[in-house]
Amino acid sequence: MPSIRPIARGASALVLLALTGLAAAQSPNPGTELGLGTRLVIRFCTAFVVNLVFGGGLVLIGPRYATRMVEEIRHDPGEAFGWGLIVAIVVPIALVLVALTIIGLIVSIPGLFVLAVVSIVGNAVSIVWVGAALRGRADRYGGKAAGVGALALAVPMAIPVLGNLVQTLIGFFGIGVVGRDLYREYRG
C-alpha cells in the first residue's frame, strides 16, 4: 500500500503558506482607512459624550455630593492628589496581592468593584471641578460646570497619549476625595 505521508506533508506546507500569506495581507491597524482628522474628531466626540454623561450624571443625581467633593478638592488639592495616588495605584496592587489566597479572593472581588465605582465617581467629580475652575464661578457646580469640564477634558483626549495622561492625572484629584470620603465613612 502506498504511503500518503508525502501528500499530507505537502498539503500541510501549502496550508501553512496560505495562512502566512493571509496573515501578512492583513492591515496592522484596522482603522487606518480613516484620515487623521476624522480619527481625532471621533476621539474628541467620544470623550466629550462620556465626560458629559459622567459629570452631568453626578450633578443630576447628587448635586450636594458633587458640591462637597469639589469644595474638598478646592480647599486642599495636594491632599486630594495624594489620596488619589493611594486609591488608584496602591489599593489595586494590595487587592491583587491579597487575592492570591482563597480567603483574600473573597475580599478582593468586591473590593475591585468598589474601586471601579470610586474611579467612575471620582472622574465625574474631576470633570465638574475642572469645569467650575474654568468658568470662574467657584461657587456653582451645576450642569454648566459639567459641560465646560467635559468639553475642556475632551480636547486633550483627542490626542492619543497626551489625552490619557491628562485624564489620568486630573482623575487622581476626584478619585482621591471620593476615596478619602469613603474611608472616613468606613472609619466612622
C-alpha positions as CSV (number, residue, x, y, z in Angstrom):
1,M,0.0,0.0,0.0
2,P,1.5,3.3,-1.0
3,S,2.2,5.9,1.7
4,I,0.3,9.1,1.8
5,R,2.7,10.9,4.1
6,P,4.3,13.0,1.3
7,I,0.9,14.2,0.3
8,A,0.0,15.1,3.8
9,R,3.3,16.9,4.3
10,G,2.8,18.8,1.1
11,A,-0.8,19.8,2.0
12,S,0.3,20.9,5.4
13,A,3.0,23.1,3.9
14,L,0.5,24.6,1.5
15,V,-1.9,25.4,4.3
16,L,0.9,26.9,6.4
17,L,2.0,29.1,3.5
18,A,-1.6,30.1,2.8
19,L,-2.2,31.1,6.4
20,T,1.1,33.0,6.5
21,G,0.1,34.9,3.3
22,L,-3.3,35.6,4.8
23,A,-1.8,37.0,8.0
24,A,0.7,39.1,6.1
25,A,-2.0,40.6,3.9
26,Q,-4.0,41.9,7.0
27,S,-3.8,45.5,7.8
28,P,-1.8,46.1,11.0
29,N,-4.1,48.9,12.2
30,P,-7.7,48.3,11.3
31,G,-8.9,51.9,11.3
32,T,-6.1,53.4,9.2
33,E,-8.6,53.8,6.4
34,L,-9.9,56.9,8.3
35,G,-7.9,60.1,8.0
36,L,-6.1,61.6,10.9
37,G,-8.6,64.4,11.2
38,T,-11.5,62.0,11.3
39,R,-10.0,59.9,14.0
40,L,-9.3,63.0,16.1
41,V,-12.9,64.2,15.7
42,I,-14.2,60.7,16.7
43,R,-11.9,60.6,19.8
44,F,-13.0,64.2,20.7
45,C,-16.7,63.5,20.3
46,T,-16.5,60.2,22.2
47,A,-14.5,61.7,25.1
48,F,-16.9,64.7,25.2
49,V,-20.0,62.5,25.4
50,V,-18.5,60.1,28.0
51,N,-17.3,63.0,30.2
52,L,-20.7,64.8,29.8
53,V,-22.6,61.7,30.9
54,F,-20.3,61.2,33.9
55,G,-20.1,64.8,35.0
56,G,-23.8,65.6,34.2
57,G,-24.9,62.4,35.8
58,L,-23.1,63.3,39.0
59,V,-24.6,66.8,39.1
60,L,-28.0,65.4,38.3
61,I,-28.0,62.5,40.8
62,G,-26.1,64.1,43.7
63,P,-25.7,67.9,43.4
64,R,-24.9,68.3,47.1
65,Y,-22.3,65.5,47.0
66,A,-20.7,67.0,43.9
67,T,-20.5,70.4,45.6
68,R,-19.0,68.9,48.7
69,M,-16.4,66.9,46.8
70,V,-15.4,69.8,44.5
71,E,-15.0,72.0,47.6
72,E,-12.7,69.5,49.2
73,I,-10.5,69.5,46.1
74,R,-10.5,73.3,46.0
75,H,-9.5,73.6,49.7
76,D,-6.7,71.0,49.6
77,P,-5.7,69.8,46.1
78,G,-2.4,68.3,47.3
79,E,-4.1,66.0,49.8
80,A,-6.7,65.1,47.2
81,F,-4.0,64.2,44.7
82,G,-2.1,62.2,47.3
83,W,-5.2,60.2,48.2
84,G,-5.8,59.7,44.5
85,L,-2.4,58.1,44.1
86,I,-3.1,55.8,47.0
87,V,-6.6,54.8,45.9
88,A,-5.8,54.4,42.2
89,I,-2.4,52.7,42.5
90,V,-1.7,51.3,45.9
91,V,-5.2,49.9,46.7
92,P,-5.4,47.8,43.4
93,I,-2.0,46.4,43.9
94,A,-2.8,45.4,47.5
95,L,-6.1,43.9,46.4
96,V,-4.4,41.8,43.8
97,L,-1.8,40.6,46.3
98,V,-4.5,39.7,48.8
99,A,-6.3,37.8,46.1
100,L,-3.5,35.3,45.9
101,T,-5.2,33.4,48.8
102,I,-8.6,31.9,48.7
103,I,-9.9,34.0,51.6
104,G,-8.4,37.1,50.1
105,L,-10.1,36.4,46.8
106,I,-13.5,36.7,48.7
107,V,-12.4,40.2,49.8
108,S,-10.7,41.3,46.6
109,I,-13.5,40.8,44.2
110,P,-16.0,43.1,45.9
111,G,-13.1,45.5,46.7
112,L,-12.3,45.8,43.0
113,F,-16.0,46.5,42.2
114,V,-16.0,49.2,44.9
115,L,-12.8,50.6,43.4
116,A,-14.3,50.7,39.9
117,V,-17.3,52.7,41.3
118,V,-14.9,55.1,43.2
119,S,-13.0,55.6,40.0
120,I,-16.1,56.4,38.0
121,V,-17.5,58.8,40.6
122,G,-14.0,60.3,41.1
123,N,-13.6,61.1,37.4
124,A,-17.1,62.7,37.4
125,V,-16.0,64.9,40.3
126,S,-12.9,65.8,38.5
127,I,-14.9,66.8,35.4
128,V,-17.1,69.1,37.4
129,W,-14.1,70.5,39.3
130,V,-12.3,71.4,36.0
131,G,-15.5,72.9,34.6
132,A,-16.1,75.1,37.7
133,A,-12.5,76.2,37.7
134,L,-12.6,77.2,34.0
135,R,-15.9,79.0,34.4
136,G,-14.5,81.2,37.2
137,R,-17.6,80.5,39.2
138,A,-16.2,78.6,42.1
139,D,-19.5,78.5,44.0
140,R,-21.5,77.0,41.1
141,Y,-21.2,73.3,40.4
142,G,-24.2,72.6,38.2
143,G,-24.7,71.3,34.7
144,K,-22.8,74.2,33.1
145,A,-19.7,73.3,35.1
146,A,-20.1,69.7,34.0
147,G,-20.5,70.7,30.3
148,V,-17.5,73.0,30.4
149,G,-15.4,70.4,32.1
150,A,-16.4,67.7,29.6
151,L,-15.5,70.0,26.8
152,A,-12.2,71.0,28.3
153,L,-11.1,67.4,29.0
154,A,-12.3,66.2,25.6
155,V,-9.8,68.5,23.9
156,P,-6.6,66.7,25.1
157,M,-8.4,63.3,24.9
158,A,-8.4,63.7,21.1
159,I,-4.6,63.3,21.2
160,P,-4.0,59.6,21.9
161,V,-1.2,59.5,24.5
162,L,-1.4,63.0,25.9
163,G,-5.1,62.8,26.5
164,N,-4.9,59.6,28.5
165,L,-2.2,61.1,30.7
166,V,-4.1,64.3,31.3
167,Q,-7.3,62.5,32.1
168,T,-5.5,60.1,34.5
169,L,-3.6,62.9,36.3
170,I,-6.8,65.1,36.7
171,G,-8.8,62.0,37.7
172,F,-6.5,61.4,40.6
173,F,-7.9,64.5,42.3
174,G,-11.5,63.3,42.2
175,I,-10.6,59.7,42.9
176,G,-8.7,60.9,45.9
177,V,-11.5,62.9,47.5
178,V,-14.1,60.2,46.8
179,G,-11.8,57.5,48.2
180,R,-10.9,59.6,51.3
181,D,-14.6,60.3,51.9
182,L,-15.4,56.6,51.6
183,Y,-12.6,55.8,54.0
184,R,-13.8,58.4,56.5
185,E,-17.4,57.0,56.4
186,Y,-16.0,53.5,56.9
187,R,-13.9,54.5,59.9
188,G,-16.8,56.5,61.4
